[in-house]
Amino acid sequence: MDAAQLRHRVVSHNLANVNTPGYTRLDVQFEEQLAEVLGTSQPRVSAPEIVKDPSGSRRADGNNVDLDRELGALNKNATLFQLYSSLLQHHYDTMRRATQTG
Amino acid sequence: MGFGQLLSTTDVAASGLAAERLRMEIATNNIANANTTSTPEGGPFRRQQVVFSTVMDETTQLGQLSLNGVEVAEVLPDQTPFERVHMPGHPDADDQGNVLIPNVSIPMELVDLMTASRAYEANLKSLKIFKQMAEQAISLIRAG
């Protein structure tokens, strides 16, 4: 959820800078790193990381923020956040049931 | 993530809203003055343009970037030369009957207005989605 919230912040920052000349969009890497760490023998919690993303075409003013792409990322991220919060909710429910039954 | 940071995404989106609003104001002012031939500084009205700059701190806790959205760095006059139109009856005409008219082009301003309004919408959308996310997070406490 922290990662999703950070990503929302980063995408908001991209959107705020959609008209800043020379701005390079930022992205958050978390899921890829998590998958990598889970594959190893010693899983540990990895921190989300902000990276510059120079992909996509640059406009004449050197800015590579695409409004549609950012809005897509925003929606995707909101859905992910919903998923994470439901998972956490489920976890809490399970714990509550366990304490009540005992 | 501390509580102070929890809602700080709102500030990022709000900075975008404020910047785009100022851009719209400047474009509207340019259109309103498209035919102003005399100003207090003398000469015709000079088209104004905004310069945006990103607000970012590289050196904060944990080496993470701290993102603070966008700010308007400055409002600069457009230095393209004025057009000269022959209007002998005009009060601002020179000896040859020529009048300098502002370097504002209406189509350009309208395009600027359109992009500003789209960017404004995008920032608003981001604010709405963030509100949804925050409500979801808060509902976790409520359910417990």
gemmi code that builds the backbone of each chain (N, CA, C; Angstrom):
import gemmi

chains = {
    "A": [
        ("MET", (0.827, -1.201, 0.000), (0.000, 0.000, 0.000), (0.867, 1.258, 0.000)),
        ("ASP", (1.985, 1.151, 0.744), (2.940, 2.270, 0.753), (3.464, 2.529, -0.650)),
        ("ALA", (3.793, 1.426, -1.333), (4.342, 1.554, -2.685), (3.309, 2.179, -3.616)),
        ("ALA", (2.047, 1.737, -3.473), (0.986, 2.269, -4.331), (0.770, 3.749, -4.055)),
        ("GLN", (0.873, 4.103, -2.772), (0.677, 5.510, -2.417), (1.819, 6.371, -2.958)),
        ("LEU", (3.043, 5.811, -2.861), (4.199, 6.546, -3.393), (4.061, 6.705, -4.902)),
        ("ARG", (3.569, 5.633, -5.547), (3.433, 5.715, -7.003), (2.391, 6.766, -7.384)),
        ("HIS", (1.320, 6.827, -6.585), (0.312, 7.840, -6.884), (0.912, 9.238, -6.789)),
        ("ARG", (1.758, 9.406, -5.786), (2.421, 10.690, -5.596), (3.302, 11.023, -6.797)),
        ("VAL", (4.028, 10.005, -7.254), (4.948, 10.211, -8.378), (4.166, 10.550, -9.655)),
        ("VAL", (3.061, 9.815, -9.885), (2.267, 10.081, -11.094), (1.631, 11.471, -11.006)),
        ("SER", (1.187, 11.845, -9.800), (0.636, 13.197, -9.614), (1.685, 14.243, -9.953)),
        ("HIS", (2.928, 13.943, -9.532), (4.031, 14.865, -9.809), (4.255, 14.975, -11.318)),
        ("ASN", (4.181, 13.830, -12.001), (4.318, 13.845, -13.466), (3.232, 14.704, -14.094)),
        ("LEU", (1.994, 14.515, -13.589), (0.864, 15.255, -14.154), (1.017, 16.751, -13.890)),
        ("ALA", (1.497, 17.092, -12.697), (1.673, 18.513, -12.373), (2.723, 19.131, -13.283)),
        ("ASN", (3.682, 18.299, -13.740), (4.764, 18.823, -14.569), (4.562, 18.540, -16.055)),
        ("VAL", (3.302, 18.341, -16.449), (3.046, 17.980, -17.842), (3.449, 19.106, -18.796)),
        ("ASN", (3.553, 20.330, -18.289), (3.943, 21.449, -19.155), (5.271, 22.086, -18.759)),
        ("THR", (6.087, 21.349, -17.985), (7.397, 21.877, -17.606), (8.423, 21.473, -18.662)),
        ("PRO", (9.061, 22.447, -19.305), (10.021, 22.102, -20.355), (11.190, 21.285, -19.790)),
        ("GLY", (11.618, 20.271, -20.544), (12.791, 19.488, -20.169), (12.574, 18.506, -19.046)),
        ("TYR", (11.327, 18.316, -18.627), (11.054, 17.413, -17.505), (11.031, 15.956, -17.980)),
        ("THR", (11.674, 15.067, -17.213), (11.645, 13.638, -17.514), (10.749, 12.950, -16.514)),
        ("ARG", (9.819, 12.130, -17.009), (8.848, 11.524, -16.111), (9.521, 10.547, -15.140)),
        ("LEU", (8.919, 10.385, -13.960), (9.448, 9.484, -12.942), (8.517, 8.290, -12.808)),
        ("ASP", (9.074, 7.180, -12.337), (8.261, 5.989, -12.126), (8.724, 5.315, -10.839)),
        ("VAL", (7.877, 4.400, -10.316), (8.242, 3.680, -9.098), (8.434, 2.218, -9.434)),
        ("GLN", (9.548, 1.660, -8.995), (9.769, 0.239, -9.179), (9.581, -0.449, -7.845)),
        ("PHE", (8.631, -1.364, -7.783), (8.445, -2.101, -6.532), (8.122, -3.572, -6.814)),
        ("GLU", (7.089, -3.821, -7.616), (6.660, -5.187, -7.847), (7.773, -6.044, -8.461)),
        ("GLU", (8.527, -5.441, -9.404), (9.602, -6.198, -10.059), (10.649, -6.609, -9.034)),
        ("GLN", (10.992, -5.658, -8.154), (12.012, -5.937, -7.137), (11.515, -6.986, -6.169)),
        ("LEU", (10.234, -6.876, -5.802), (9.650, -7.807, -4.847), (9.695, -9.225, -5.412)),
        ("ALA", (9.336, -9.349, -6.694), (9.354, -10.658, -7.339), (10.763, -11.236, -7.323)),
        ("GLU", (11.747, -10.373, -7.567), (13.143, -10.799, -7.572), (13.550, -11.314, -6.198)),
        ("VAL", (13.190, -10.546, -5.160), (13.572, -10.880, -3.793), (12.885, -12.167, -3.355)),
        ("LEU", (11.629, -12.340, -3.743), (10.885, -13.544, -3.362), (11.477, -14.782, -4.017)),
        ("GLY", (12.096, -14.595, -5.179), (12.701, -15.717, -5.869), (13.961, -16.216, -5.183)),
        ("THR", (14.605, -15.379, -4.390), (15.848, -15.774, -3.737), (15.546, -16.592, -2.482)),
        ("SER", (16.613, -17.143, -1.882), (16.414, -18.023, -0.728), (16.112, -17.226, 0.539)),
        ("GLN", (16.544, -15.959, 0.587), (16.297, -15.161, 1.787), (15.410, -13.973, 1.452)),
        ("PRO", (14.113, -14.184, 1.493), (13.224, -13.066, 1.167), (13.318, -11.977, 2.227)),
        ("ARG", (13.360, -10.752, 1.801), (13.317, -9.629, 2.734), (12.451, -8.549, 2.086)),
        ("VAL", (11.986, -7.659, 2.908), (11.106, -6.619, 2.372), (11.945, -5.604, 1.599)),
        ("SER", (11.563, -5.346, 0.364), (12.314, -4.362, -0.418), (11.546, -3.043, -0.436)),
        ("ALA", (12.303, -1.967, -0.491), (11.678, -0.641, -0.469), (11.382, -0.196, -1.886)),
        ("PRO", (10.247, 0.473, -2.102), (9.977, 0.999, -3.446), (10.986, 2.087, -3.803)),
        ("GLU", (11.302, 2.166, -5.075), (12.356, 3.087, -5.504), (11.852, 3.970, -6.637)),
        ("ILE", (12.200, 5.248, -6.573), (11.800, 6.163, -7.647), (12.894, 6.197, -8.713)),
        ("VAL", (12.515, 5.953, -9.950), (13.499, 5.987, -11.032), (13.028, 6.922, -12.133)),
        ("LYS", (14.000, 7.459, -12.865), (13.662, 8.295, -14.020), (13.334, 7.396, -15.192)),
        ("ASP", (12.334, 7.748, -15.956), (11.939, 6.933, -17.090), (12.026, 7.773, -18.362)),
        ("PRO", (13.138, 7.625, -19.111), (13.308, 8.461, -20.316), (12.587, 7.892, -21.539)),
        ("SER", (11.754, 6.833, -21.353), (11.091, 6.218, -22.509), (9.979, 7.125, -23.041)),
        ("GLY", (9.428, 6.732, -24.164), (8.359, 7.533, -24.774), (8.952, 8.677, -25.555)),
        ("SER", (8.141, 9.255, -26.433), (8.682, 10.312, -27.286), (8.709, 11.633, -26.544)),
        ("ARG", (9.745, 12.397, -26.793), (9.864, 13.708, -26.181), (9.240, 14.748, -27.094)),
        ("ARG", (8.566, 15.730, -26.475), (8.013, 16.814, -27.291), (9.128, 17.798, -27.616)),
        ("ALA", (8.786, 18.816, -28.354), (9.782, 19.803, -28.770), (10.433, 20.480, -27.568)),
        ("ASP", (9.701, 20.582, -26.433), (10.280, 21.247, -25.268), (11.027, 20.279, -24.353)),
        ("GLY", (11.260, 19.048, -24.811), (12.066, 18.108, -24.034), (11.319, 17.407, -22.918)),
        ("ASN", (10.006, 17.464, -22.936), (9.192, 16.837, -21.897), (8.633, 15.510, -22.443)),
        ("ASN", (8.696, 14.444, -21.642), (8.177, 13.160, -22.155), (6.986, 12.631, -21.353)),
        ("VAL", (6.228, 13.534, -20.733), (5.027, 13.118, -20.002), (3.861, 13.025, -20.988)),
        ("ASP", (3.240, 11.846, -21.036), (2.065, 11.665, -21.893), (0.837, 11.599, -20.992)),
        ("LEU", (-0.099, 12.495, -21.207), (-1.269, 12.628, -20.331), (-2.045, 11.314, -20.237)),
        ("ASP", (-2.271, 10.666, -21.384), (-3.070, 9.434, -21.390), (-2.359, 8.321, -20.637)),
        ("ARG", (-1.047, 8.243, -20.849), (-0.271, 7.198, -20.183), (-0.321, 7.383, -18.667)),
        ("GLU", (-0.207, 8.636, -18.230), (-0.216, 8.910, -16.785), (-1.587, 8.603, -16.185)),
        ("LEU", (-2.638, 8.957, -16.923), (-3.989, 8.683, -16.395), (-4.239, 7.180, -16.326)),
        ("GLY", (-3.718, 6.449, -17.308), (-3.814, 4.988, -17.279), (-3.099, 4.436, -16.058)),
        ("ALA", (-1.898, 4.949, -15.818), (-1.099, 4.506, -14.667), (-1.827, 4.816, -13.361)),
        ("LEU", (-2.500, 5.964, -13.348), (-3.225, 6.406, -12.151), (-4.349, 5.421, -11.828)),
        ("ASN", (-5.111, 5.036, -12.864), (-6.225, 4.109, -12.662), (-5.739, 2.720, -12.253)),
        ("LYS", (-4.673, 2.275, -12.919), (-4.109, 0.965, -12.626), (-3.650, 0.932, -11.172)),
        ("ASN", (-2.989, 2.005, -10.782), (-2.451, 2.089, -9.430), (-3.568, 2.116, -8.386)),
        ("ALA", (-4.658, 2.815, -8.701), (-5.786, 2.881, -7.761), (-6.395, 1.499, -7.567)),
        ("THR", (-6.469, 0.726, -8.669), (-7.009, -0.632, -8.575), (-6.091, -1.514, -7.728)),
        ("LEU", (-4.780, -1.356, -7.951), (-3.804, -2.115, -7.157), (-3.964, -1.793, -5.676)),
        ("PHE", (-4.133, -0.506, -5.392), (-4.290, -0.059, -4.007), (-5.523, -0.706, -3.389)),
        ("GLN", (-6.588, -0.771, -4.187), (-7.830, -1.388, -3.725), (-7.579, -2.855, -3.394)),
        ("LEU", (-6.821, -3.520, -4.273), (-6.490, -4.932, -4.065), (-5.717, -5.097, -2.762)),
        ("TYR", (-4.686, -4.266, -2.575), (-3.860, -4.368, -1.368), (-4.703, -4.130, -0.123)),
        ("SER", (-5.579, -3.137, -0.184), (-6.362, -2.825, 1.014), (-7.372, -3.928, 1.293)),
        ("SER", (-7.917, -4.586, 0.229), (-8.825, -5.711, 0.460), (-8.079, -6.883, 1.089)),
        ("LEU", (-6.843, -7.114, 0.610), (-6.042, -8.202, 1.164), (-5.804, -7.970, 2.651)),
        ("LEU", (-5.460, -6.711, 2.973), (-5.175, -6.365, 4.365), (-6.448, -6.511, 5.206)),
        ("GLN", (-7.556, -6.090, 4.625), (-8.848, -6.193, 5.290), (-9.160, -7.657, 5.600)),
        ("HIS", (-8.917, -8.501, 4.613), (-9.163, -9.929, 4.752), (-8.301, -10.495, 5.885)),
        ("HIS", (-7.038, -10.045, 5.902), (-6.093, -10.482, 6.923), (-6.605, -10.092, 8.308)),
        ("TYR", (-7.072, -8.866, 8.431), (-7.597, -8.376, 9.710), (-8.819, -9.185, 10.130)),
        ("ASP", (-9.705, -9.444, 9.158), (-10.925, -10.211, 9.440), (-10.571, -11.586, 9.984)),
        ("THR", (-9.585, -12.220, 9.325), (-9.158, -13.556, 9.756), (-8.659, -13.516, 11.195)),
        ("MET", (-7.850, -12.497, 11.488), (-7.287, -12.383, 12.840), (-8.400, -12.168, 13.858)),
        ("ARG", (-9.375, -11.325, 13.470), (-10.475, -11.024, 14.399), (-11.286, -12.294, 14.686)),
        ("ARG", (-11.552, -13.035, 13.612), (-12.321, -14.283, 13.786), (-11.582, -15.234, 14.711)),
        ("ALA", (-10.255, -15.314, 14.524), (-9.436, -16.216, 15.324), (-9.510, -15.832, 16.795)),
        ("THR", (-9.436, -14.528, 17.085), (-9.465, -14.106, 18.499), (-10.859, -14.292, 19.089)),
        ("GLN", (-11.885, -14.114, 18.285), (-13.246, -14.240, 18.820), (-13.628, -15.688, 19.112)),
        ("THR", (-13.202, -16.597, 18.252), (-13.542, -18.012, 18.432), (-12.884, -18.567, 19.678)),
        ("GLY", (-11.648, -18.059, 19.961), (-10.887, -18.636, 21.077), (-11.407, -18.180, 22.408)),
    ],
    "B": [
        ("MET", (5.384, 5.407, 6.294), (4.973, 6.747, 5.841), (4.219, 7.452, 6.960)),
        ("GLY", (4.704, 8.619, 7.366), (4.073, 9.345, 8.473), (2.746, 9.937, 8.055)),
        ("PHE", (2.018, 10.395, 9.047), (0.705, 10.940, 8.735), (0.798, 12.216, 7.913)),
        ("GLY", (1.865, 12.997, 8.180), (2.053, 14.245, 7.437), (2.232, 13.990, 5.958)),
        ("GLN", (2.923, 12.879, 5.658), (3.177, 12.551, 4.252), (1.983, 11.897, 3.594)),
        ("LEU", (1.128, 11.304, 4.427), (-0.012, 10.537, 3.900), (-0.869, 11.379, 2.959)),
        ("LEU", (-1.114, 12.605, 3.360), (-2.004, 13.451, 2.561), (-1.261, 14.463, 1.696)),
        ("SER", (0.083, 14.350, 1.674), (0.853, 15.384, 0.974), (0.750, 15.261, -0.549)),
        ("THR", (0.248, 14.109, -1.033), (0.022, 13.990, -2.480), (-0.966, 15.057, -2.945)),
        ("THR", (-1.872, 15.414, -2.041), (-2.843, 16.463, -2.341), (-2.131, 17.752, -2.750)),
        ("ASP", (-1.019, 18.062, -2.055), (-0.288, 19.295, -2.358), (0.327, 19.253, -3.756)),
        ("VAL", (0.797, 18.061, -4.150), (1.396, 17.923, -5.485), (0.355, 18.242, -6.554)),
        ("ALA", (-0.834, 17.601, -6.411), (-1.900, 17.841, -7.383), (-2.349, 19.302, -7.326)),
        ("ALA", (-2.418, 19.851, -6.112), (-2.863, 21.243, -5.963), (-1.888, 22.207, -6.622)),
        ("SER", (-0.583, 21.898, -6.551), (0.399, 22.787, -7.195), (0.186, 22.788, -8.703)),
        ("GLY", (-0.167, 21.606, -9.245), (-0.465, 21.522, -10.672), (-1.689, 22.336, -11.027)),
        ("LEU", (-2.727, 22.227, -10.192), (-3.955, 22.992, -10.426), (-3.659, 24.487, -10.432)),
        ("ALA", (-2.898, 24.945, -9.445), (-2.593, 26.376, -9.326), (-1.801, 26.864, -10.529)),
        ("ALA", (-0.805, 26.055, -10.954), (0.046, 26.465, -12.073), (-0.765, 26.553, -13.365)),
        ("GLU", (-1.626, 25.546, -13.598), (-2.419, 25.551, -14.833), (-3.423, 26.700, -14.825)),
        ("ARG", (-3.937, 26.992, -13.641), (-4.893, 28.103, -13.537), (-4.215, 29.427, -13.899)),
        ("LEU", (-2.981, 29.592, -13.404), (-2.237, 30.819, -13.716), (-1.970, 30.906, -15.214)),
        ("ARG", (-1.644, 29.741, -15.821), (-1.393, 29.721, -17.259), (-2.637, 30.177, -18.026)),
        ("MET", (-3.802, 29.703, -17.564), (-5.055, 30.110, -18.205), (-5.280, 31.602, -18.035)),
        ("GLU", (-4.982, 32.098, -16.835), (-5.160, 33.531, -16.582), (-4.309, 34.356, -17.521)),
        ("ILE", (-3.041, 33.939, -17.684), (-2.119, 34.679, -18.548), (-2.609, 34.643, -19.992)),
        ("ALA", (-3.051, 33.453, -20.446), (-3.542, 33.334, -21.831), (-4.766, 34.220, -22.038)),
        ("THR", (-5.657, 34.234, -21.035), (-6.861, 35.071, -21.138), (-6.492, 36.539, -21.184)),
        ("ASN", (-5.510, 36.916, -20.369), (-5.046, 38.304, -20.360), (-4.447, 38.681, -21.712)),
        ("ASN", (-3.709, 37.746, -22.315), (-3.135, 37.983, -23.638), (-4.242, 38.233, -24.663)),
        ("ILE", (-5.293, 37.396, -24.602), (-6.399, 37.546, -25.564), (-7.113, 38.880, -25.343)),
        ("ALA", (-7.333, 39.216, -24.061), (-8.034, 40.467, -23.743), (-7.265, 41.670, -24.268)),
        ("ASN", (-5.916, 41.548, -24.306), (-5.091, 42.672, -24.739), (-4.576, 42.520, -26.166)),
        ("ALA", (-5.262, 41.676, -26.955), (-4.772, 41.401, -28.311), (-4.752, 42.654, -29.178)),
        ("ASN", (-5.534, 43.672, -28.796), (-5.573, 44.891, -29.612), (-5.134, 46.127, -28.847)),
        ("THR", (-4.457, 45.939, -27.715), (-4.017, 47.081, -26.908), (-2.765, 47.700, -27.535)),
        ("THR", (-2.894, 48.929, -28.010), (-1.742, 49.533, -28.689), (-0.952, 50.474, -27.796)),
        ("SER", (-1.514, 50.854, -26.629), (-0.693, 51.685, -25.740), (-0.800, 51.161, -24.308)),
        ("THR", (0.343, 51.055, -23.661), (0.419, 50.544, -22.292), (1.116, 51.581, -21.420)),
        ("PRO", (1.029, 51.489, -20.088), (1.727, 52.444, -19.215), (3.231, 52.481, -19.476)),
        ("GLU", (3.808, 51.336, -19.896), (5.263, 51.312, -20.165), (5.574, 51.908, -21.532)),
        ("GLY", (4.548, 52.253, -22.299), (4.768, 52.769, -23.650), (4.823, 51.630, -24.633)),
        ("GLY", (4.389, 51.879, -25.862), (4.382, 50.841, -26.882), (3.195, 49.922, -26.714)),
        ("PRO", (2.997, 49.021, -27.666), (1.851, 48.103, -27.585), (2.049, 47.025, -26.534)),
        ("PHE", (0.983, 46.279, -26.252), (1.031, 45.197, -25.272), (1.935, 44.076, -25.782)),
        ("ARG", (2.805, 43.577, -24.882), (3.676, 42.472, -25.261), (3.114, 41.182, -24.676)),
        ("ARG", (2.995, 40.182, -25.503), (2.437, 38.889, -25.064), (3.258, 38.320, -23.898)),
        ("GLN", (2.552, 37.756, -22.906), (3.255, 37.179, -21.762), (3.193, 35.667, -21.812)),
        ("GLN", (4.213, 35.017, -21.274), (4.192, 33.554, -21.217), (4.731, 33.095, -19.872)),
        ("VAL", (4.205, 31.948, -19.393), (4.655, 31.433, -18.097), (5.733, 30.381, -18.305)),
        ("VAL", (6.642, 30.296, -17.341), (7.676, 29.265, -17.361), (7.468, 28.394, -16.130)),
        ("PHE", (7.254, 27.102, -16.352), (7.062, 26.176, -15.237), (8.393, 25.553, -14.850)),
        ("SER", (8.543, 25.249, -13.579), (9.714, 24.466, -13.188), (9.294, 23.466, -12.122)),
        ("THR", (9.962, 22.324, -12.130), (9.586, 21.262, -11.220), (10.215, 21.485, -9.843)),
        ("VAL", (9.465, 21.136, -8.785), (9.980, 21.316, -7.428), (10.364, 19.941, -6.896)),
        ("MET", (11.660, 19.716, -6.767), (12.113, 18.393, -6.385), (13.356, 18.515, -5.510)),
        ("ASP", (13.418, 17.733, -4.446), (14.607, 17.711, -3.595), (15.278, 16.363, -3.755)),
        ("GLU", (16.557, 16.374, -4.108), (17.239, 15.090, -4.318), (17.730, 14.510, -2.995)),
        ("THR", (18.084, 15.372, -2.061), (18.730, 14.878, -0.844), (17.781, 14.978, 0.337)),
        ("THR", (16.974, 13.956, 0.510), (16.119, 13.911, 1.691), (16.343, 12.586, 2.393)),
        ("GLN", (15.505, 12.303, 3.358), (15.707, 11.090, 4.135), (15.671, 9.851, 3.254)),
        ("LEU", (16.548, 8.913, 3.534), (16.636, 7.622, 2.837), (17.031, 7.776, 1.371)),
        ("GLY", (17.569, 8.930, 1.021), (17.996, 9.117, -0.364), (16.833, 9.137, -1.345)),
        ("GLN", (15.604, 9.171, -0.805), (14.438, 9.209, -1.689), (14.247, 10.624, -2.217)),
        ("LEU", (13.663, 10.709, -3.389), (13.335, 12.023, -3.924), (12.129, 12.553, -3.170)),
        ("SER", (12.144, 13.830, -2.862), (10.916, 14.396, -2.323), (10.284, 15.220, -3.435)),
        ("LEU", (9.063, 14.850, -3.790), (8.412, 15.462, -4.941), (7.407, 16.492, -4.463)),
        ("ASN", (7.532, 17.686, -4.942), (6.619, 18.730, -4.486), (5.851, 19.376, -5.624)),
        ("GLY", (5.736, 18.674, -6.739), (4.904, 19.190, -7.819), (5.609, 20.218, -8.681)),
        ("VAL", (4.862, 21.252, -9.027), (5.354, 22.213, -9.998), (5.166, 23.619, -9.441)),
        ("GLU", (5.970, 24.547, -9.906), (5.739, 25.944, -9.542), (5.979, 26.805, -10.778)),
        ("VAL", (5.408, 27.996, -10.748), (5.627, 28.911, -11.863), (6.911, 29.674, -11.578)),
        ("ALA", (7.937, 29.405, -12.381), (9.245, 30.019, -12.145), (9.168, 31.517, -12.413)),
        ("GLU", (8.635, 31.898, -13.545), (8.514, 33.312, -13.868), (7.508, 33.526, -14.996)),
        ("VAL", (7.057, 34.746, -15.103), (6.201, 35.140, -16.219), (7.028, 36.090, -17.073)),
        ("LEU", (7.312, 35.678, -18.302), (8.227, 36.444, -19.148), (7.494, 37.054, -20.340)),
        ("PRO", (7.925, 38.224, -20.782), (7.350, 38.779, -22.009), (7.906, 38.061, -23.232)),
        ("ASP", (7.068, 37.883, -24.229), (7.454, 37.252, -25.484), (8.196, 38.295, -26.331)),
        ("GLN", (9.428, 37.963, -26.770), (10.251, 38.979, -27.438), (10.086, 39.022, -28.961)),
        ("THR", (9.104, 38.305, -29.494), (8.926, 38.388, -30.948), (8.524, 39.818, -31.330)),
        ("PRO", (8.995, 40.299, -32.501), (8.748, 41.699, -32.863), (7.259, 41.976, -33.129)),
        ("PHE", (6.888, 43.240, -32.917), (5.498, 43.651, -33.162), (5.255, 43.771, -34.660)),
        ("GLU", (3.991, 43.602, -35.018), (3.641, 43.772, -36.419), (3.305, 45.249, -36.663)),
        ("ARG", (3.584, 45.727, -37.874), (3.330, 47.128, -38.207), (2.143, 47.184, -39.171)),
        ("VAL", (1.128, 47.941, -38.794), (-0.063, 48.023, -39.645), (-0.289, 49.486, -40.020)),
        ("HIS", (-0.647, 49.710, -41.262), (-0.846, 51.082, -41.732), (-2.250, 51.560, -41.375)),
        ("MET", (-2.328, 52.470, -40.393), (-3.625, 53.027, -39.957), (-3.407, 54.504, -39.643)),
        ("PRO", (-3.447, 55.363, -40.668), (-3.075, 56.775, -40.473), (-3.956, 57.511, -39.461)),
        ("GLY", (-5.218, 57.082, -39.324), (-6.122, 57.799, -38.424), (-5.953, 57.433, -36.963)),
        ("HIS", (-5.152, 56.433, -36.682), (-5.041, 55.916, -35.317), (-4.252, 56.878, -34.425)),
        ("PRO", (-4.726, 57.106, -33.167), (-3.990, 58.024, -32.276), (-2.558, 57.584, -31.985)),
        ("ASP", (-2.283, 56.273, -32.035), (-0.934, 55.789, -31.729), (-0.062, 55.641, -32.976)),
        ("ALA", (-0.551, 56.165, -34.110), (0.222, 56.016, -35.344), (1.458, 56.913, -35.330)),
        ("ASP", (2.547, 56.443, -35.991), (3.756, 57.276, -36.069), (3.664, 58.203, -37.286)),
        ("ASP", (4.776, 58.863, -37.632), (4.763, 59.861, -38.705), (4.290, 59.287, -40.045)),
        ("GLN", (4.654, 58.026, -40.290), (4.253, 57.418, -41.569), (2.843, 56.828, -41.521)),
        ("GLY", (2.145, 56.985, -40.409), (0.795, 56.441, -40.280), (0.777, 54.960, -39.950)),
        ("ASN", (1.911, 54.430, -39.417), (1.959, 53.016, -39.057), (1.720, 52.842, -37.562)),
        ("VAL", (1.002, 51.792, -37.209), (0.739, 51.480, -35.802), (1.344, 50.122, -35.477)),
        ("LEU", (2.056, 50.027, -34.352), (2.568, 48.727, -33.909), (1.442, 48.012, -33.165)),
        ("ILE", (1.138, 46.791, -33.558), (0.084, 46.055, -32.858), (0.715, 44.911, -32.051)),
        ("PRO", (0.043, 44.488, -30.952), (0.631, 43.486, -30.054), (1.016, 42.199, -30.772)),
        ("ASN", (2.033, 41.500, -30.222), (2.472, 40.238, -30.831), (1.682, 39.043, -30.290)),
        ("VAL", (0.382, 39.250, -30.078), (-0.488, 38.177, -29.591), (-1.149, 37.506, -30.783)),
        ("SER", (-1.078, 36.170, -30.842), (-1.822, 35.492, -31.899), (-2.928, 34.675, -31.224)),
        ("ILE", (-4.159, 34.993, -31.592), (-5.322, 34.393, -30.918), (-5.320, 32.854, -31.011)),
        ("PRO", (-5.076, 32.265, -32.198), (-5.075, 30.799, -32.242), (-4.088, 30.173, -31.255)),
        ("MET", (-2.908, 30.782, -31.141), (-1.907, 30.247, -30.216), (-2.409, 30.282, -28.784)),
        ("GLU", (-3.050, 31.391, -28.432), (-3.568, 31.531, -27.063), (-4.666, 30.517, -26.808)),
        ("LEU", (-5.506, 30.273, -27.841), (-6.604, 29.320, -27.660), (-6.074, 27.907, -27.459)),
        ("VAL", (-5.022, 27.569, -28.212), (-4.408, 26.243, -28.033), (-3.828, 26.137, -26.627)),
        ("ASP", (-3.198, 27.211, -26.182), (-2.622, 27.255, -24.835), (-3.716, 27.046, -23.789)),
        ("LEU", (-4.855, 27.701, -24.000), (-5.997, 27.576, -23.080), (-6.482, 26.137, -23.041)),
        ("MET", (-6.530, 25.503, -24.229), (-7.026, 24.135, -24.294), (-6.098, 23.182, -23.561)),
        ("THR", (-4.785, 23.286, -23.813), (-3.854, 22.366, -23.142), (-3.867, 22.611, -21.640)),
        ("ALA", (-3.976, 23.884, -21.243), (-4.015, 24.183, -19.807), (-5.240, 23.559, -19.164)),
        ("SER", (-6.377, 23.618, -19.869), (-7.593, 23.090, -19.265), (-7.545, 21.561, -19.194)),
        ("ARG", (-6.931, 20.925, -20.200), (-6.779, 19.460, -20.163), (-5.860, 19.058, -19.007)),
        ("ALA", (-4.761, 19.781, -18.867), (-3.817, 19.460, -17.791), (-4.473, 19.688, -16.430)),
        ("TYR", (-5.318, 20.707, -16.350), (-6.050, 20.998, -15.115), (-6.947, 19.823, -14.768)),
        ("GLU", (-7.667, 19.316, -15.791), (-8.548, 18.168, -15.591), (-7.776, 16.968, -15.082)),
        ("ALA", (-6.596, 16.740, -15.680), (-5.785, 15.581, -15.295), (-5.384, 15.674, -13.825)),
        ("ASN", (-4.984, 16.872, -13.397), (-4.597, 17.062, -11.998), (-5.785, 16.846, -11.064)),
        ("LEU", (-6.950, 17.284, -11.525), (-8.168, 17.131, -10.726), (-8.506, 15.644, -10.576)),
        ("LYS", (-8.340, 14.919, -11.671), (-8.607, 13.476, -11.673), (-7.689, 12.793, -10.653)),
        ("SER", (-6.427, 13.179, -10.686), (-5.463, 12.576, -9.763), (-5.861, 12.856, -8.315)),
        ("LEU", (-6.361, 14.061, -8.075), (-6.801, 14.447, -6.727), (-7.986, 13.582, -6.296)),
        ("LYS", (-8.921, 13.359, -7.234), (-10.113, 12.555, -6.927), (-9.726, 11.123, -6.584)),
        ("ILE", (-8.824, 10.550, -7.406), (-8.418, 9.160, -7.182), (-7.687, 9.049, -5.848)),
        ("PHE", (-6.879, 10.065, -5.544), (-6.165, 10.022, -4.260), (-7.150, 10.037, -3.099)),
        ("LYS", (-8.208, 10.815, -3.243), (-9.229, 10.885, -2.198), (-9.845, 9.504, -1.975)),
        ("GLN", (-10.133, 8.828, -3.092), (-10.683, 7.465, -3.019), (-9.747, 6.549, -2.239)),
        ("MET", (-8.442, 6.625, -2.595), (-7.464, 5.756, -1.954), (-7.383, 6.037, -0.468)),
        ("ALA", (-7.388, 7.311, -0.110), (-7.303, 7.684, 1.302), (-8.525, 7.176, 2.060)),
        ("GLU", (-9.696, 7.274, 1.410), (-10.923, 6.782, 2.053), (-10.846, 5.284, 2.295)),
        ("GLN", (-10.295, 4.570, 1.308), (-10.132, 3.120, 1.463), (-9.227, 2.796, 2.638)),
        ("ALA", (-8.114, 3.527, 2.720), (-7.159, 3.280, 3.808), (-7.817, 3.564, 5.154)),
        ("ILE", (-8.608, 4.621, 5.212), (-9.267, 4.985, 6.471), (-10.321, 3.943, 6.838)),
        ("SER", (-10.966, 3.370, 5.819), (-12.012, 2.377, 6.097), (-11.429, 1.130, 6.756)),
        ("LEU", (-10.123, 0.898, 6.587), (-9.472, -0.232, 7.258), (-9.555, -0.059, 8.773)),
        ("ILE", (-9.397, 1.182, 9.225), (-9.459, 1.458, 10.660), (-10.898, 1.277, 11.134)),
        ("ARG", (-11.830, 1.775, 10.333), (-13.234, 1.762, 10.715), (-13.725, 0.327, 10.910)),
        ("ALA", (-13.304, -0.575, 9.988), (-13.793, -1.949, 10.025), (-13.268, -2.696, 11.250)),
        ("GLY", (-12.092, -2.260, 11.780), (-11.451, -3.009, 12.851), (-12.077, -2.819, 14.211)),
    ],
}
model = gemmi.Model(1)
for chain_id, residues in chains.items():
    chain = gemmi.Chain(chain_id)
    for i, (resn, *xyz) in enumerate(residues, 1):
        res = gemmi.Residue()
        res.name, res.seqid = resn, gemmi.SeqId(i, " ")
        for name, pos in zip(("N", "CA", "C"), xyz):
            atom = gemmi.Atom()
            atom.name, atom.element = name, gemmi.Element(name[0])
            atom.pos, atom.b_iso = gemmi.Position(*pos), 0.0
            res.add_atom(atom)
        chain.add_residue(res)
    model.add_chain(chain)
structure = gemmi.Structure()
structure.add_model(model)
structure.setup_entities()
